[in-house]
């Protein structure tokens, strides 16, 4: 029996995670002017992996680091460095735009790795 290729499963899970995170960030941006709206984010992909049983292996100490992010979609706390508008809103548009850039970069990396792995698999099958 052939073993499933975990890379494709992992890439699929990360793509789903990225879609959920993009949706949450888009909601934050949409509510930037909503009075008393609290910014939200989701748990890190690394903590999501821990619940699936898929283990990532680090070949060097700095490859994977622990993330202090919460375990679920949570409201972002209003920290001292966060400027809260008179409406009580904690959304910082600059941070949300940075998150969208991270999501775009991670999605492009994900799809690039899947394409490269797929090409490699096709090359081994052809020979």
N, C-alpha and C positions, 0 to 999 in steps of 0.2 A: 504494500500500500504506500502511496506517495504522501510524503509529509507536506502540509500546506506551507507556503512561503510566507513567513511572518512579516517580511518587509512590506508586502502589499497590504496585509491586515493593519499593520502599524500605520502606514501612510493613510489608509482609509480612516482610521480612528482619529488621526491628527487633523485630517481635512474636515471631519465632522466637528471636532473641537474648535477649529479655527472658524467655522461657519457660525457656531454658537457664540463665540467670543465677538465676532464681527457684529452679530445681531445685538448683543448687549452694549457694545461701544456705540453702535448707531443709535440705540435708544438713549444713551447718555447725551449724545450730540443733539438729538431731536428735542430733548428736554432741557437744553442749556438755559432757557429763559423761564422754565417752569418754577414758580415759587416753592421753596422747601423741598425740591427734588434732590435726592442723595445719589451721587454717582455710584455705579455698580461695576463689578468685574467678576470673572469666574475663577474657579480654582485652576492652578497651573496644570499643564499637560502632564508633567512628571507625576503629580499626585493622582491624575486620572489613570496613568499607566499602572500605578501601584494597585488600584482596584481591579484591573483587568487580569493581573497575573503575568503580564508580559514583562520580562526583565530586560533592562538595558544594561549593557556591559560597558564600563569605562576603561579604556586602555591607558588613560592618563588621568591623574587626580583632578585636573581642572575641567574635564569634559562635561561632567554633570555636577551641578551644585544643587543643594537643597534650596527650595524656594519658600519664603515665609508667607506666601499668599494663603488666603482662607480656603477651606475645603469645598465651598459652594459659591453660588452667585451671592455676593454680599454687597452691602452698601459700603462705600468707601468712607472711612472715618474722616471727620473734619480736623485735620492736623493743624499744628501751629503755623506751618508754612503755607497752608491752603488759604487762599483769600475767599471769603464767603461774601457774596453780594448781599445787598439789603434784603433780597427775596429769601435768603437762607439757603440758596442753591449751592451745592458743593461741587458742581461740574466745572472742571478746568478745561476749556476747549483745547488749549495747547497740548495737555497730557493726552486727551482723547485722540487728537490728530497723530500724536506719536504712537499711540497704540495701533491706530489703523495702518501706519507705516510698518510696524512690527508684524502685524497680521499679514500684510501683503508680502513682506520679505519671507516670512515663514511658509506661506502658501507657495510662493515661487520656488523655494528650496525644496519643499515637499514634492511638487510636481516634477522638478528637475531631476531629483533622485529617482523617482519612479520611472521616468522616461529612460534614464541611463541604465537602470537595472533591467528594464524591459528590453532595451536594445541588446544588452549583454546576454539575456536569456535567449533571445531570437538568434544571436550569433552562435550560441552553443548548440542549439537545435538544428541549425542549418548544416553544421559540419558533421 
